[in-house]
């Protein structure tokens, strides 16, 4: 019999009508009461918090990370399911995956429709997540949604309201669930996990800045002026911007700011192809290319690097480690 711990954090799966819209207010036991249990699985619930996921802070996410590690300290636990709002699920799941060093599976799930609705997807997603947590090992942190299984790394929310909300645009599907069975199609690649970070009194500020036509360094410079210790530059194409932004990146790095480079394009890696402000120049200026990680998860990687070290050079090395062997090679090139 599998013993699964469900950590409840809120989100649409725990949301009810509030008079003008939906918001999370149900606790974990209420959420669990909506779902059938797979055969031979027992469930325990940890009510961590109940908020809409756009309101989550770094403090919330680090609390979730530490709670996961505390639960896994019990050797009799067979797996964990985290119920979470879909808006920032990809960020929290990736943070936990970066620091997950246990063979037992952690599965994130949620819903696109509120609890109690006749066509709600929460109960089915929760059932599938419990089944996945009980029947897989050695795969890191997973996301189970709409009958599909995704690796935390690289998976993003691709649909605002449709039920099949998540995908990794750069990789093939990891697994699928149907008729009470979990079928894995491949094994996700994961770098060596990072140590569990300390809980800082004030987490480091990490901002994201997107490039566009007429884009200039104003917002990037404003982030530095606001005290950002890390910045994710979201370039166009394969990771491109302008010579003026290259200069701003170089200045930010000289001030000890860790800068990562991703792209606003849904799929494919950041690649050093273009100069005149392109990824060739941005990487030469010190920006760290994030491969196929998109903005939200790139920000989490930067955050983890900042929490792991104080020296800028060491932070860049930790970031490369978080990105994985292939992406680290890009940093060292």
C-alpha positions in Angstrom: 0.0 0.0 0.0 1.4 3.4 -1.0 1.5 6.2 1.5 1.3 9.5 -0.3 1.4 13.0 1.4 -0.6 15.7 -0.3 0.7 19.2 0.3 -2.0 21.8 -0.4 -1.1 25.3 -1.4 -4.4 26.6 -2.9 -5.0 27.6 -6.6 -8.0 26.9 -8.8 -8.3 23.3 -7.5 -9.1 24.9 -4.1 -11.1 27.8 -5.4 -14.8 28.8 -4.9 -17.0 31.6 -6.0 -16.3 34.8 -4.0 -19.1 37.0 -5.4 -17.2 38.6 -8.1 -14.8 35.9 -9.2 -13.1 32.7 -7.9 -10.4 32.5 -5.3 -8.7 29.8 -3.3 -10.2 29.3 0.1 -10.6 25.5 0.6 -8.2 23.5 2.7 -6.5 20.4 1.6 -8.9 18.0 3.2 -11.8 19.6 1.3 -9.8 19.3 -1.9 -9.0 15.7 -1.3 -12.7 14.9 -0.6 -13.5 15.7 -4.2 -11.2 13.0 -5.7 -11.4 9.2 -5.7 -8.4 7.4 -4.3 -6.4 4.9 -6.4 -6.5 1.4 -5.1 -4.1 0.5 -2.3 -3.1 4.2 -1.7 -3.4 6.0 1.6 -3.3 9.8 1.8 -2.2 12.3 4.5 -2.7 16.0 4.0 -0.5 18.9 4.9 -2.3 22.3 4.7 0.6 24.6 3.9 -1.4 27.7 2.6 -4.3 28.5 0.4 -3.7 31.3 -2.0 -4.1 32.0 -5.7 -0.7 31.2 -7.2 -0.1 34.7 -8.7 0.2 35.9 -5.1 3.0 33.5 -4.2 6.2 34.9 -3.1 9.8 33.5 -2.9 9.1 33.0 0.8 6.1 30.8 0.0 8.1 28.8 -2.5 11.0 28.3 -0.1 8.6 27.2 2.6 7.1 24.7 0.2 10.6 23.4 -0.7 11.6 22.9 3.0 8.2 21.3 3.7 8.9 18.7 0.9 12.2 17.9 2.4 10.7 17.6 5.9 8.0 15.2 4.6 10.6 13.1 2.8 12.6 12.7 6.0 10.1 10.0 6.9 11.2 6.9 5.1 7.7 5.4 5.2 6.4 8.1 2.8 6.3 6.7 -0.7 5.7 10.0 -2.6 4.3 13.5 -2.5 1.6 15.3 -4.4 1.5 19.1 -4.4 -1.7 20.8 -5.3 -0.9 24.2 -6.7 -2.3 27.1 -8.8 -1.5 26.8 -12.4 -0.2 30.4 -12.9 3.1 29.8 -11.2 3.1 26.0 -10.9 6.0 25.7 -13.4 8.2 28.0 -11.2 7.5 26.2 -7.9 7.9 22.7 -9.4 11.2 23.6 -11.0 12.5 25.1 -7.7 11.7 21.9 -5.9 13.2 19.8 -8.8 16.5 21.8 -8.6 16.9 20.7 -5.0 15.4 17.2 -5.2 17.9 14.5 -4.4 15.5 11.6 -3.4 14.3 8.8 -5.7 10.7 9.2 -4.5 8.5 11.1 -6.9 7.0 14.6 -6.2 4.1 15.3 -8.5 2.6 18.8 -8.9 -1.0 19.1 -10.1 -3.9 21.6 -10.1 -7.0 22.5 -12.0 -8.2 24.9 -14.7 -11.8 24.8 -13.4 -12.8 25.6 -9.8 -13.8 22.9 -7.3 -17.5 22.0 -7.2 -18.2 22.6 -10.9 -19.9 19.9 -12.8 -17.2 19.8 -15.4 -14.3 20.4 -13.0 -10.9 18.8 -13.8 -9.5 18.9 -10.3 -10.6 15.5 -9.1 -9.3 13.6 -12.2 -6.0 15.5 -12.1 -5.6 14.7 -8.4 -6.3 11.0 -8.9 -3.8 10.9 -11.7 -1.2 12.7 -9.6 -1.6 10.2 -6.7 -1.3 7.3 -9.1 1.9 8.8 -10.6 3.5 9.5 -7.2 2.8 5.9 -6.1 4.0 4.2 -9.3 7.2 6.0 -10.4 10.6 6.5 -8.9 13.9 8.2 -9.9 12.3 10.8 -12.2 12.6 13.9 -10.1 9.7 16.3 -9.9 6.8 15.8 -12.3 3.7 17.7 -13.4 0.6 15.6 -13.9 -2.2 17.3 -15.8 -5.0 16.3 -18.2 -3.8 12.7 -18.4 -0.3 13.7 -19.3 3.0 13.5 -17.3 5.6 16.2 -17.8 9.1 16.7 -16.3 9.2 19.9 -14.1 12.2 21.2 -16.0 11.2 22.9 -19.2 7.4 22.5 -18.7 5.4 25.7 -18.9 1.7 26.7 -18.9 0.8 26.9 -22.6 -3.0 27.3 -22.3 -4.6 30.0 -20.4 -8.0 28.3 -19.8 -8.0 25.0 -21.8 -7.8 21.8 -19.7 -4.5 20.5 -21.2 -2.7 23.4 -19.7 1.0 22.3 -19.6 3.6 21.2 -22.1 7.4 21.4 -22.8 7.5 23.1 -26.2 11.0 21.9 -26.8 10.7 18.2 -25.9 8.6 15.1 -26.5 5.9 14.1 -24.0 7.3 12.4 -20.9 4.4 10.1 -20.1 0.7 9.5 -20.1 -2.0 8.2 -17.7 -5.1 6.2 -18.6 -7.2 3.3 -17.4 -5.5 3.4 -14.0 -2.0 3.0 -15.5 1.0 5.4 -15.8 3.1 4.9 -18.9 6.5 6.7 -19.1 7.7 7.3 -22.6 11.2 8.6 -21.8 13.5 9.5 -18.8 14.0 13.2 -18.1 17.6 14.5 -18.0 18.4 16.2 -14.7 21.6 17.7 -13.5 23.1 17.0 -10.0 20.7 18.6 -7.5 21.6 21.7 -5.6 21.9 21.7 -1.8 18.9 22.9 0.2 19.2 26.7 0.5 18.9 28.6 3.8 15.7 30.7 4.5 16.9 34.3 4.1 15.3 37.1 6.0 14.9 39.0 2.8 15.1 36.9 -0.4 17.2 38.4 -3.3 15.3 40.4 -5.8 15.3 38.8 -9.3 13.5 40.7 -12.1 12.6 39.9 -15.7 12.9 42.3 -18.6 11.6 41.6 -22.1 13.0 42.9 -25.3 10.8 44.2 -28.1 10.9 46.6 -31.1 12.0 50.0 -29.7 13.3 48.2 -26.6 15.9 50.2 -24.7 17.8 49.7 -21.4 15.4 51.8 -19.3 13.7 48.8 -17.5 16.9 46.8 -17.1 18.6 49.8 -15.5 15.5 50.4 -13.4 15.7 46.9 -12.1 19.4 47.4 -11.1 18.5 50.7 -9.4 15.7 48.9 -7.5 18.2 46.5 -6.0 17.9 43.5 -8.3 20.7 41.0 -7.6 19.6 38.9 -10.6 17.9 39.8 -14.0 16.5 37.5 -16.6 16.7 39.2 -20.0 14.0 37.8 -22.4 15.4 38.4 -25.8 13.8 38.0 -29.2 14.6 35.1 -31.6 17.4 32.9 -30.4 18.2 35.4 -27.6 18.9 38.8 -29.2 18.6 42.5 -28.2 20.5 45.7 -29.1 24.0 47.1 -28.6 22.6 49.5 -26.0 21.2 46.6 -24.0 24.5 44.8 -24.3 26.2 47.8 -22.7 23.5 47.8 -19.9 24.1 44.1 -19.3 27.8 44.6 -19.1 27.4 47.4 -16.5 24.9 45.4 -14.4 27.3 42.4 -14.3 30.2 44.8 -13.3 28.0 45.8 -10.3 27.6 42.1 -9.3 24.2 41.4 -10.8 23.7 37.9 -12.2 22.1 38.1 -15.7 20.6 35.2 -17.5 19.5 35.2 -21.1 16.3 33.5 -22.4 14.0 34.1 -25.3 10.3 35.0 -25.7 10.0 32.4 -28.5 8.1 29.3 -27.2 10.4 26.6 -28.3 14.1 26.0 -29.0 17.4 27.0 -27.3 19.1 30.3 -26.8 21.8 30.2 -29.5 24.8 32.5 -30.2 24.2 33.3 -33.9 23.8 37.1 -34.2 26.0 40.0 -33.2 25.1 43.8 -33.2 23.3 43.2 -29.9 22.5 39.6 -30.4 23.2 36.6 -28.2 26.9 36.5 -29.4 27.4 39.9 -27.8 25.2 39.4 -24.7 27.0 36.2 -23.8 30.4 37.9 -24.4 29.2 40.6 -22.0 28.6 38.0 -19.3 24.9 37.0 -19.7 24.3 33.3 -19.0 22.3 31.6 -21.8 19.5 29.4 -20.3 19.1 26.9 -23.2 15.5 25.9 -23.5 14.4 27.2 -20.1 11.9 30.0 -20.4 11.6 33.2 -18.3 9.8 31.9 -15.2 12.1 28.9 -14.7 15.2 30.9 -15.7 14.3 33.2 -12.9 14.1 30.3 -10.5 17.5 29.1 -11.6 19.0 32.6 -11.0 17.3 32.7 -7.6 18.7 29.4 -6.6 22.2 30.5 -7.7 22.0 33.7 -5.6 20.8 31.7 -2.6 23.7 29.3 -3.0 26.7 31.7 -3.1 27.7 35.3 -2.5 30.6 35.6 -4.9 29.4 36.6 -8.5 31.7 34.1 -10.2 30.5 31.3 -8.0 26.9 32.3 -8.6 27.5 32.0 -12.3 29.0 28.5 -11.8 26.0 27.4 -9.7 23.7 28.8 -12.4 25.5 26.8 -15.0 25.1 23.7 -12.8 21.4 24.3 -12.4 21.0 24.6 -16.1 22.6 21.2 -16.7 25.6 19.8 -18.6 24.5 20.9 -22.1 23.6 24.4 -21.0 26.7 24.6 -18.8 28.8 23.9 -21.8 27.3 27.0 -23.4 28.4 29.0 -20.5 31.9 27.7 -20.6 32.3 28.2 -24.3 
